[in-house]
Amino acid sequence: MPLPEGKIAQPLVRPAAIGDVPVIHHLLEIYAAQGNLLPRTLSEMYRHLRDFFVIEADGKVAACGALEIFTDDLGEVRSLVVDDAWKGKGLGRMLVERLIEEARAIGLKRLMALTYVPEFFHKLGFKTVPKDTLPEKVWSVCVKCYKYNSCDEIAVLLLLK
Ligand SMILES: CC(C)(COP(=O)(O)OP(=O)(O)OC[C@H]1O[C@@H](n2cnc3c(N)ncnc32)[C@H](O)[C@@H]1OP(=O)(O)O)[C@@H](O)C(=O)NCCC(=O)NCCS
């Protein structure tokens, strides 16, 4: 899809590489400290590196996001961050569109996210759903999360055709 006028011309979306980990980790730490994202340790980052995609803009990592697989049909968009300097320029959309494409390509049927910015996901076709419609996530991951008893994140879901 062409980028709207005034937005970045040719940022590159690509799978993350080992050398990107410190930058991705730093981006995630900023938002984890604010409680907007779950923190991820460096060793967890290396183990899950193949879930991650980044956007390179002006030769630097300007955004990151991961596609995590839960079950034979459900995946999750995780650890999605656009660097402050690049917000509002279409990078978040571009990255999630790539994660959607990947999810389809591997045969997933549903893609979810837990988020404080449901409006952003709505723009990409996701719908807000009750969390209890995603028991795979709640019972495998959320129960171990420090927010479990007080989670105020909103669940959004995209059905993949
Ligand atoms: C949320 C985030 C990823 C959006 O990335 P972005 O590059 O700024 O968003 P885009 O420019 O691609 O916006 C795509 C669309 O969503 C809308 N949008 C983006 N952020 C929004 C927000 N916070 N509230 C409402 N709409 C929003 C844009 O207006 C745009 O709409 P349009 O297509 O009609 O023009 C980014 O702001 C971010 O990193 N936030 C902090 C971390 C975070 O909350 N991550 C999500 C965790 S699930």
The ligand as an SDF file (V2000), in Angstrom:
LIG
                    3D

 48 50  0  0  0  0  0  0  0  0999 V2000
    1.0360    2.6900   18.9700 C   0  0  0  0  0  0  0  0  0  0  0  0
    2.2040    2.8940   18.0100 C   0  0  0  0  0  0  0  0  0  0  0  0
    2.8750    1.5620   17.6980 C   0  0  0  0  0  0  0  0  0  0  0  0
    1.6520    3.5250   16.7030 C   0  0  0  0  0  0  0  0  0  0  0  0
    2.7040    3.6480   15.7500 O   0  0  0  0  0  0  0  0  0  0  0  0
    2.7430    4.8880   14.7170 P   0  0  0  0  0  0  0  0  0  0  0  0
    3.8130    4.6330   13.7430 O   0  0  0  0  0  0  0  0  0  0  0  0
    2.8120    6.1400   15.4890 O   0  0  0  0  0  0  0  0  0  0  0  0
    1.3000    4.7560   14.0410 O   0  0  0  0  0  0  0  0  0  0  0  0
    0.9420    5.0130   12.4880 P   0  0  0  0  0  0  0  0  0  0  0  0
    1.5050    6.3200   12.0570 O   0  0  0  0  0  0  0  0  0  0  0  0
    1.3160    3.8250   11.6870 O   0  0  0  0  0  0  0  0  0  0  0  0
   -0.6460    5.1290   12.5790 O   0  0  0  0  0  0  0  0  0  0  0  0
   -1.5230    4.2660   11.8700 C   0  0  0  0  0  0  0  0  0  0  0  0
   -2.9390    4.7640   12.1440 C   0  0  0  0  0  0  0  0  0  0  0  0
   -3.2610    4.6060   13.5420 O   0  0  0  0  0  0  0  0  0  0  0  0
   -3.5960    5.8650   14.1200 C   0  0  0  0  0  0  0  0  0  0  0  0
   -2.9970    5.9170   15.4550 N   0  0  0  0  0  0  0  0  0  0  0  0
   -1.6880    5.7590   15.7700 C   0  0  0  0  0  0  0  0  0  0  0  0
   -1.5080    5.8710   17.1050 N   0  0  0  0  0  0  0  0  0  0  0  0
   -2.7390    6.1090   17.6210 C   0  0  0  0  0  0  0  0  0  0  0  0
   -3.1930    6.3400   18.9430 C   0  0  0  0  0  0  0  0  0  0  0  0
   -2.3650    6.3340   20.0040 N   0  0  0  0  0  0  0  0  0  0  0  0
   -4.5230    6.5610   19.1220 N   0  0  0  0  0  0  0  0  0  0  0  0
   -5.3780    6.5630   18.0550 C   0  0  0  0  0  0  0  0  0  0  0  0
   -4.9890    6.3500   16.7670 N   0  0  0  0  0  0  0  0  0  0  0  0
   -3.6910    6.1380   16.5570 C   0  0  0  0  0  0  0  0  0  0  0  0
   -2.9740    6.9070   13.2150 C   0  0  0  0  0  0  0  0  0  0  0  0
   -3.6740    8.1380   13.2910 O   0  0  0  0  0  0  0  0  0  0  0  0
   -3.0940    6.2640   11.8370 C   0  0  0  0  0  0  0  0  0  0  0  0
   -4.3910    6.4490   11.3420 O   0  0  0  0  0  0  0  0  0  0  0  0
   -4.6290    6.6740    9.7410 P   0  0  0  0  0  0  0  0  0  0  0  0
   -4.1220    5.4240    9.0630 O   0  0  0  0  0  0  0  0  0  0  0  0
   -6.1080    6.8620    9.6280 O   0  0  0  0  0  0  0  0  0  0  0  0
   -3.8080    7.8740    9.3580 O   0  0  0  0  0  0  0  0  0  0  0  0
    3.2440    3.8920   18.5910 C   0  0  0  0  0  0  0  0  0  0  0  0
    2.5980    5.0830   18.9470 O   0  0  0  0  0  0  0  0  0  0  0  0
    4.0080    3.3840   19.8180 C   0  0  0  0  0  0  0  0  0  0  0  0
    5.1120    2.8570   19.6880 O   0  0  0  0  0  0  0  0  0  0  0  0
    3.4240    3.5730   21.0360 N   0  0  0  0  0  0  0  0  0  0  0  0
    4.0990    3.2070   22.2890 C   0  0  0  0  0  0  0  0  0  0  0  0
    4.1850    1.7250   22.5410 C   0  0  0  0  0  0  0  0  0  0  0  0
    2.8360    1.0440   22.4370 C   0  0  0  0  0  0  0  0  0  0  0  0
    1.8570    1.4410   23.0590 O   0  0  0  0  0  0  0  0  0  0  0  0
    2.8090   -0.0410   21.6350 N   0  0  0  0  0  0  0  0  0  0  0  0
    1.6190   -0.8450   21.4100 C   0  0  0  0  0  0  0  0  0  0  0  0
    1.6820   -2.0320   22.2980 C   0  0  0  0  0  0  0  0  0  0  0  0
    0.4660   -3.2390   21.8710 S   0  0  0  0  0  0  0  0  0  0  0  0
  1  2  1  0
  2  3  1  0
  2  4  1  0
  2 36  1  0
  4  5  1  0
  5  6  1  0
  6  7  2  0
  6  8  1  0
  6  9  1  0
  9 10  1  0
 10 11  2  0
 10 12  1  0
 10 13  1  0
 13 14  1  0
 14 15  1  0
 15 16  1  0
 15 30  1  0
 16 17  1  0
 17 18  1  0
 17 28  1  0
 18 19  1  0
 18 27  1  0
 19 20  2  0
 20 21  1  0
 21 22  1  0
 21 27  2  0
 22 23  1  0
 22 24  2  0
 24 25  1  0
 25 26  2  0
 26 27  1  0
 28 29  1  0
 28 30  1  0
 30 31  1  0
 31 32  1  0
 32 33  2  0
 32 34  1  0
 32 35  1  0
 36 37  1  0
 36 38  1  0
 38 39  2  0
 38 40  1  0
 40 41  1  0
 41 42  1  0
 42 43  1  0
 43 44  2  0
 43 45  1  0
 45 46  1  0
 46 47  1  0
 47 48  1  0
M  END
$$$$
